[in-house]
Amino acid sequence: MILQSFNLVLIKSLAVQFVEYSVLMAAFFIFFVLMNNLIDKINKTKDSKAKVLSN
């Protein structure tokens, strides 16, 4: 009985850790994508400014 409850607690803690890890990974991924979009926008504005200056 004690062993069963211990296994249940272990499984729950593993599940919680897995969920926390997944959320962390998702947050990093979203941050990475947003940063990439931001960098692309900055590069595009630089390119358009360069085109305007060259013209």
FIVEX-82382 format. One record per atom (N, C-alpha, C): residue number from 0; residue in three letters; chain; atom name; x, y, z. Coordinates in steps of 0.05 Angstrom, whole numbers, plus 5000, padded with zeros to 4 digits. Layout:
N
NUM	ala	A	CA	X	Y	Z
...
//
This chain:
55
0	met	A	N	5017	4976	5000
0	met	A	CA	5000	5000	5000
0	met	A	C	5018	5025	5000
1	ile	A	N	5038	5025	5018
1	ile	A	CA	5056	5048	5019
1	ile	A	C	5071	5051	4993
2	leu	A	N	5079	5028	4982
2	leu	A	CA	5094	5028	4956
2	leu	A	C	5076	5039	4934
3	gln	A	N	5051	5031	4934
3	gln	A	CA	5032	5041	4913
3	gln	A	C	5030	5071	4914
4	ser	A	N	5026	5082	4938
4	ser	A	CA	5023	5111	4941
4	ser	A	C	5049	5125	4933
5	phe	A	N	5072	5113	4940
5	phe	A	CA	5097	5124	4933
5	phe	A	C	5100	5126	4902
6	asn	A	N	5093	5104	4889
6	asn	A	CA	5094	5103	4859
6	asn	A	C	5076	5125	4848
7	leu	A	N	5053	5128	4859
7	leu	A	CA	5034	5148	4849
7	leu	A	C	5046	5176	4852
8	val	A	N	5058	5182	4875
8	val	A	CA	5071	5207	4880
8	val	A	C	5094	5211	4860
9	leu	A	N	5109	5190	4855
9	leu	A	CA	5132	5192	4837
9	leu	A	C	5122	5198	4808
10	ile	A	N	5101	5184	4800
10	ile	A	CA	5090	5189	4773
10	ile	A	C	5079	5217	4771
11	lys	A	N	5065	5226	4792
11	lys	A	CA	5055	5254	4792
11	lys	A	C	5077	5274	4790
12	ser	A	N	5099	5270	4805
12	ser	A	CA	5121	5290	4805
12	ser	A	C	5134	5289	4777
13	leu	A	N	5137	5266	4765
13	leu	A	CA	5149	5263	4739
13	leu	A	C	5131	5278	4718
14	ala	A	N	5105	5274	4721
14	ala	A	CA	5086	5287	4703
14	ala	A	C	5088	5317	4705
15	val	A	N	5090	5327	4730
15	val	A	CA	5092	5356	4735
15	val	A	C	5118	5366	4723
16	gln	A	N	5140	5352	4727
16	gln	A	CA	5166	5360	4716
16	gln	A	C	5164	5361	4685
17	phe	A	N	5151	5341	4674
17	phe	A	CA	5149	5339	4644
17	phe	A	C	5133	5363	4634
18	val	A	N	5111	5370	4648
18	val	A	CA	5094	5392	4640
18	val	A	C	5110	5418	4642
19	glu	A	N	5125	5422	4664
19	glu	A	CA	5141	5446	4668
19	glu	A	C	5161	5448	4646
20	tyr	A	N	5174	5426	4639
20	tyr	A	CA	5195	5426	4619
20	tyr	A	C	5183	5433	4591
21	ser	A	N	5159	5421	4586
21	ser	A	CA	5146	5427	4561
21	ser	A	C	5138	5456	4558
22	val	A	N	5128	5467	4580
22	val	A	CA	5120	5496	4580
22	val	A	C	5145	5513	4575
23	leu	A	N	5167	5506	4589
23	leu	A	CA	5192	5521	4586
23	leu	A	C	5202	5520	4557
24	met	A	N	5201	5496	4545
24	met	A	CA	5210	5492	4517
24	met	A	C	5192	5508	4498
25	ala	A	N	5166	5508	4503
25	ala	A	CA	5147	5523	4486
25	ala	A	C	5153	5553	4489
26	ala	A	N	5158	5562	4513
26	ala	A	CA	5164	5591	4517
26	ala	A	C	5189	5598	4502
27	phe	A	N	5210	5582	4504
27	phe	A	CA	5235	5587	4490
27	phe	A	C	5230	5588	4460
28	phe	A	N	5215	5568	4450
28	phe	A	CA	5209	5566	4421
28	phe	A	C	5195	5591	4411
29	ile	A	N	5174	5600	4426
29	ile	A	CA	5159	5624	4418
29	ile	A	C	5177	5648	4419
30	phe	A	N	5194	5650	4440
30	phe	A	CA	5212	5673	4442
30	phe	A	C	5231	5673	4418
31	phe	A	N	5241	5649	4411
31	phe	A	CA	5260	5647	4388
31	phe	A	C	5247	5656	4362
32	val	A	N	5222	5646	4358
32	val	A	CA	5207	5653	4333
32	val	A	C	5202	5684	4332
33	leu	A	N	5194	5695	4355
33	leu	A	CA	5189	5724	4356
33	leu	A	C	5214	5740	4351
34	met	A	N	5237	5731	4362
34	met	A	CA	5262	5745	4357
34	met	A	C	5270	5743	4328
35	asn	A	N	5266	5720	4316
35	asn	A	CA	5272	5716	4287
35	asn	A	C	5255	5735	4270
36	asn	A	N	5229	5737	4277
36	asn	A	CA	5211	5756	4262
36	asn	A	C	5221	5785	4266
37	leu	A	N	5229	5792	4290
37	leu	A	CA	5238	5819	4296
37	leu	A	C	5264	5825	4280
38	ile	A	N	5282	5806	4280
38	ile	A	CA	5307	5809	4265
38	ile	A	C	5302	5812	4235
39	asp	A	N	5283	5795	4225
39	asp	A	CA	5276	5797	4196
39	asp	A	C	5265	5825	4190
40	lys	A	N	5247	5835	4207
40	lys	A	CA	5235	5862	4203
40	lys	A	C	5257	5883	4203
41	ile	A	N	5276	5881	4222
41	ile	A	CA	5298	5901	4224
41	ile	A	C	5314	5899	4198
42	asn	A	N	5320	5875	4189
42	asn	A	CA	5336	5872	4165
42	asn	A	C	5322	5883	4141
43	lys	A	N	5295	5879	4139
43	lys	A	CA	5279	5889	4117
43	lys	A	C	5279	5919	4117
44	thr	A	N	5276	5931	4141
44	thr	A	CA	5276	5961	4142
44	thr	A	C	5304	5971	4134
45	lys	A	N	5325	5957	4142
45	lys	A	CA	5352	5965	4134
45	lys	A	C	5355	5964	4104
46	asp	A	N	5345	5942	4093
46	asp	A	CA	5346	5938	4063
46	asp	A	C	5331	5960	4049
47	ser	A	N	5307	5966	4058
47	ser	A	CA	5291	5987	4045
47	ser	A	C	5304	6014	4048
48	lys	A	N	5316	6020	4071
48	lys	A	CA	5331	6045	4075
48	lys	A	C	5355	6046	4056
49	ala	A	N	5369	6024	4054
49	ala	A	CA	5392	6023	4036
49	ala	A	C	5383	6027	4007
50	lys	A	N	5361	6016	3999
50	lys	A	CA	5351	6019	3972
50	lys	A	C	5344	6048	3967
51	val	A	N	5331	6060	3987
51	val	A	CA	5323	6088	3984
51	val	A	C	5348	6106	3981
52	leu	A	N	5368	6100	3998
52	leu	A	CA	5392	6116	3997
52	leu	A	C	5407	6112	3971
53	ser	A	N	5408	6087	3961
53	ser	A	CA	5422	6082	3936
53	ser	A	C	5408	6095	3912
54	asn	A	N	5381	6098	3914
54	asn	A	CA	5366	6111	3892
54	asn	A	C	5370	6141	3895
//
